[in-house]
Amino acid sequence: MLKYFFYIFGLIVVLIVTVAGFRGQKFEKPPIEIFPDMDHQPKVKAQVPSDFYSDGRGNREPVVGTVPMGYQMPLHKPVDGSTGESSSPYTDIRFSSGVSYTDTGKMGNQWGTGLPMEVTPEFIARGQERYNISCQVCHGAAGDGAGIAGKYGLVAIANLHQQRIRDMADGEIYNTITHGKNTMMGYGDRIQVKDRWAIVAYIRALQKSQGGATINDVPSEERAKLESQNQ
């Protein structure tokens, strides 16, 4: 009976040594990997040669016209050396690149309130368009947190009509769009500065549309028409 015990004990020792290996020792040959997973996938590593390209370089030159996300896009000057405004479509696109209220949503060390751009119908419409693209999937078309993402298991989606968000400073909402919060990812590298503020403006419009508006929010000319109709 005792010999069977030693047989089993010896087998266990062999299995442990086989699986764990001789740790701390160096071998010239690569180890045997039972489960290599994705340790040896074909890929290009920075500063490492590559046989895939004819010149042997792993690092490649960026595609012509490539602009790094998250940085202010350069203004393109006319290539012929003439003066005048550039016709480049990138001249009005800007991502966070400074410490001003427009870029951070902060005034000093406090969240600021107020929109740094002129609020026009076109500005609100742009905010609605960007909101529908990036925000509606979670927060819903009405901003009530009933977006399609919630039906597929995403939890803790904020209702933008909650009093705490109504009371939240404009700069803090802008910062949340930029950097994200909780389960929400940041959009600072996807949505340019002006569009983030346009979304803030549209969120405020949504909040006012759901019981947060007063007569003072109606434009003066429209308010005058309403008052004349009620007389």
PyMOL commands that set and color helices and strands:
alter all, ss='L'
color gray80, all
select helices_A, chain A and resi 2-20+101-104+121-134+136-139+148-152+163-166+170-179+193-212+215-217+220-230
alter helices_A, ss='H'
color red, helices_A
select strands_A, chain A and resi 106-107+110-111
alter strands_A, ss='S'
color yellow, strands_A
deselect
rebuild
show_as cartoon
